[in-house]
Amino acid sequence: MSMQLEFFDVPSPCIGICQSNDKGQCLGCFRTRAERQTWTSIDSDEKQKIIKRAIQRKKRIEKKENSKDNSVEKSIESNIVQPSLLDPPSKKTLDTSNDFDFDDFEL
């Protein structure tokens, strides 16, 4: 382990969203309850480790949320019914109500 000169204290990652999820992790900074409570009494090296762990937690939660969003999109897409190749083709009619009369134009 390398020793690092400590000129500045590691700032708290708190962003003011102080609510906990079901695991006791803050929804704003992703620190655990214990990590938040001991923040002022631990050294800078430990603070940096906590920040790294919080970043990993955030990434895991975001990945989990994105996979849920993707599964919802897939279920919506799976409900779209594609016509069968065995069905007769549907006849499309042209709407001619807005056609222009080109007889009035001079060439």
C-alpha positions as CSV (number, residue, x, y, z in Angstrom):
1,M,0.0,0.0,0.0
2,S,1.4,3.4,-1.0
3,M,1.4,6.2,1.4
4,Q,-0.3,9.4,0.0
5,L,0.3,12.9,1.3
6,E,-3.0,14.2,2.7
7,F,-3.2,17.9,1.9
8,F,-7.0,18.0,1.8
9,D,-9.7,16.0,3.5
10,V,-11.9,13.8,1.3
11,P,-15.2,15.7,0.9
12,S,-18.4,13.9,1.8
13,P,-20.2,12.5,-1.3
14,C,-23.6,13.6,0.1
15,I,-25.8,15.3,-2.4
16,G,-28.6,16.1,0.0
17,I,-31.0,13.3,-1.0
18,C,-30.9,11.6,2.4
19,Q,-33.3,8.7,2.1
20,S,-32.4,5.1,2.5
21,N,-33.4,2.1,0.4
22,D,-34.5,-1.2,1.9
23,K,-30.8,-2.2,2.4
24,G,-30.0,1.0,4.3
25,Q,-28.1,2.6,1.5
26,C,-28.6,6.3,0.8
27,L,-30.5,7.0,-2.4
28,G,-28.3,10.0,-3.0
29,C,-24.7,9.0,-2.3
30,F,-25.2,5.2,-2.0
31,R,-23.3,4.9,1.3
32,T,-24.5,2.5,3.9
33,R,-25.9,3.8,7.2
34,A,-22.7,2.8,9.0
35,E,-20.5,4.6,6.4
36,R,-22.5,7.8,6.8
37,Q,-22.4,7.7,10.6
38,T,-18.6,7.1,10.8
39,W,-17.6,9.5,8.0
40,T,-16.3,12.3,10.2
41,S,-14.2,9.9,12.3
42,I,-12.4,7.8,9.6
43,D,-9.2,8.6,7.7
44,S,-8.9,9.7,4.1
45,D,-7.8,6.3,2.9
46,E,-11.0,4.7,4.3
47,K,-13.1,7.6,2.9
48,Q,-11.8,6.9,-0.6
49,K,-12.6,3.2,-0.2
50,I,-16.1,4.0,0.8
51,I,-16.5,6.3,-2.2
52,K,-15.3,3.6,-4.5
53,R,-17.7,1.1,-3.0
54,A,-20.6,3.6,-3.3
55,I,-19.8,4.1,-7.0
56,Q,-19.9,0.3,-7.5
57,R,-23.3,0.2,-5.7
58,K,-24.7,3.0,-7.9
59,K,-23.6,1.2,-11.0
60,R,-25.1,-2.1,-9.9
61,I,-28.4,-0.4,-9.1
62,E,-28.5,1.5,-12.4
63,K,-27.7,-1.7,-14.3
64,K,-30.5,-3.5,-12.5
65,E,-32.9,-0.6,-13.3
66,N,-31.9,-0.6,-16.9
67,S,-32.5,-4.3,-17.3
68,K,-36.0,-3.8,-15.8
69,D,-36.7,-1.1,-18.3
70,N,-35.5,-3.2,-21.1
71,S,-37.6,-6.1,-20.0
72,V,-40.7,-3.8,-20.0
73,E,-39.8,-2.6,-23.5
74,K,-39.4,-6.2,-24.7
75,S,-42.8,-7.2,-23.2
76,I,-44.4,-4.2,-24.9
77,E,-42.7,-5.2,-28.2
78,S,-43.8,-8.8,-27.8
79,N,-47.5,-7.7,-27.6
80,I,-47.3,-6.2,-31.1
81,V,-48.9,-8.7,-33.4
82,Q,-47.3,-9.1,-36.7
83,P,-49.5,-10.2,-39.6
84,S,-49.1,-13.7,-40.8
85,L,-47.6,-14.4,-44.2
86,L,-50.5,-16.7,-44.8
87,D,-53.1,-13.9,-44.4
88,P,-54.3,-12.3,-47.5
89,P,-52.7,-8.9,-48.0
90,S,-54.8,-5.9,-46.9
91,K,-55.9,-3.6,-49.6
92,K,-54.8,0.0,-49.2
93,T,-56.9,2.7,-50.7
94,L,-55.5,6.1,-51.8
95,D,-57.0,9.2,-50.3
96,T,-57.6,11.5,-53.3
97,S,-59.5,14.2,-51.5
98,N,-56.5,16.5,-51.2
99,D,-55.2,16.0,-54.7
100,F,-54.2,19.1,-56.7
101,D,-55.8,20.0,-60.0
102,F,-52.9,20.7,-62.3
103,D,-55.1,21.9,-65.1
104,D,-54.9,25.5,-63.8
105,F,-51.1,25.6,-64.1
106,E,-49.4,26.9,-67.3
107,L,-46.2,25.3,-68.5
